[in-house]
Amino acid sequence: QLLRLRQTCCAPRLLDDTLEPSASSKLNSFLELLEESMDGGHRILVFSQFVSLLSLLKEELDGQSIPYCYIDGSTRNRMAEVDRFNESDDIPVFLISLKAGGTGLNLTAADTVVHFDPWWNPAAEAQATDRAHRIGQTKVVTSYKLIVSDSVEEKVLELQNQKRQLLADVFEASEAANAKVTLKDLKELI
């Protein structure tokens, strides 16, 4: 049920393919952000953990004749796609599955990162964002998280913030007495 709630936030068509693309407020927001970014000469990395969502985004981009690169877990030659994106200013968008593209890629040609859906682990999102923050980056990188208000996605963000604070308390406390971490907190962390 939780998975279905999260997919509904991304695009209701993931659960009911008879719906129109316009049924997704998040997709509409993304397309607006994409248009503004492209008008400003920015290049975008789009991360999602749902390959089915990336397929919907590919359909939208194809329908608007917007060139893009794409990587998911089944992509055989990831580096060829990375090189194609980095070497061609004519490709404004790179669609990336969070798990397939979260590590090991240098995508400094992009200066905008969009997380289409939040992931439970904020470190995984940070690693993905870091694909644009590599040695050789000369531009300011802007990162967006698309979140549906009053939804399960807001709960995911709350969980991320709780984990972030817990980790800060564990690893940054100068003395054990200053750490406000209980045994229960440590068990939840594990």
C-alpha positions, -999 to 999 in steps of 0.1 A, spaced: 0 0 0 28 23 8 44 17 -26 11 25 -43 7 57 -23 41 68 -34 35 59 -70 2 78 -70 21 109 -58 45 106 -88 20 99 -115 -15 84 -110 -10 67 -145 14 43 -128 -17 27 -113 -43 35 -139 -29 38 -175 -63 51 -187 -56 85 -170 -43 114 -189 -8 127 -183 -24 159 -170 -38 139 -140 -3 143 -124 3 176 -108 39 166 -102 44 159 -139 29 192 -147 52 209 -123 82 190 -137 73 200 -173 71 237 -162 105 234 -144 120 217 -174 108 244 -198 122 272 -176 155 254 -172 159 248 -209 150 284 -216 177 294 -192 203 271 -209 204 247 -180 209 209 -183 190 186 -159 196 153 -142 162 137 -133 163 109 -107 135 85 -98 135 51 -82 106 40 -104 117 29 -138 80 29 -148 79 66 -140 110 72 -161 92 55 -190 64 80 -187 89 109 -187 105 94 -218 71 94 -235 65 131 -226 100 141 -238 95 121 -270 61 138 -275 78 172 -273 108 162 -293 132 169 -264 164 149 -267 175 130 -235 198 104 -222 187 75 -201 201 50 -176 183 24 -155 194 -10 -141 192 -27 -174 214 -2 -193 244 -21 -206 269 7 -214 263 34 -189 295 53 -198 284 57 -234 252 75 -222 273 96 -198 297 105 -225 269 113 -249 253 137 -223 286 153 -213 297 159 -248 265 172 -264 250 205 -253 220 196 -275 208 171 -249 191 190 -220 179 161 -199 193 129 -184 168 105 -169 184 82 -143 171 55 -121 183 63 -86 199 30 -79 215 27 -113 229 62 -114 234 71 -77 272 63 -77 301 63 -101 290 88 -126 305 122 -135 278 144 -149 292 179 -146 275 190 -178 243 193 -158 237 222 -134 202 212 -122 192 181 -103 156 170 -99 145 143 -75 111 133 -88 103 112 -58 119 111 -23 138 80 -12 139 67 24 176 72 27 187 108 23 223 97 17 212 80 -15 197 112 -27 228 131 -17 250 107 -37 228 111 -67 229 149 -65 267 146 -62 268 133 -98 267 170 -108 290 182 -80 322 166 -93 356 179 -101 354 200 -131 320 216 -123 321 253 -131 285 262 -125 263 265 -94 242 233 -91 205 237 -81 187 207 -67 149 202 -65 128 177 -47 93 174 -61 70 166 -32 32 163 -31 19 182 -1 -2 164 25 9 131 12 31 101 21 60 119 5 59 146 32 61 117 57 92 104 39 108 138 43 100 138 80 116 104 83 147 117 64 150 147 88 147 125 118 174 102 105 196 131 97 193 145 132 199 112 148 231 107 127 242 142 137 236 134 173 255 101 171 285 112 150 289 149 159 284 149 196 317 159 213 308 140 244 285 111 251 267 132 277 258 157 250 243 131 227 205 128 230 205 94 216 187 65 233 192 28 229 159 27 210 172 54 186 203 33 179 183 2 173 161 21 149 192 33 131 204 -2 126 
